């Protein structure tokens, strides 16, 4: 299992775990993390699973694909560390990942 910490804009912290190969979005939804709406179910067809990757994890998570960047155009308050959590696949290297949720989705 891969541990992920989601931190809400309010400062509330949610520590969850998901299996390798799942996405951060799937893990958030399965564990009831507020702020991850995931309207498209993980098809990279919306921006309602927008997160900010903690600076310490940016290199390990990597850059968004061109398709993901296109969807991020629909997100609110996009930052250099913005990603769609449906596009972050969990691996052992991401154990302990920290993601921040925005105040408003999409």
Secondary structure, DSSP 8 states (H G I E B T S, - for coil): -EEEEEE-TTS-EEEEEE-TTSBHHHHHHHTT-TT---TTSSSSSSSTTEEEE-GGGHHHH----HHHHHHHTTSSS--TTEEEGGG-B--GGGTTEEEEE-SS--
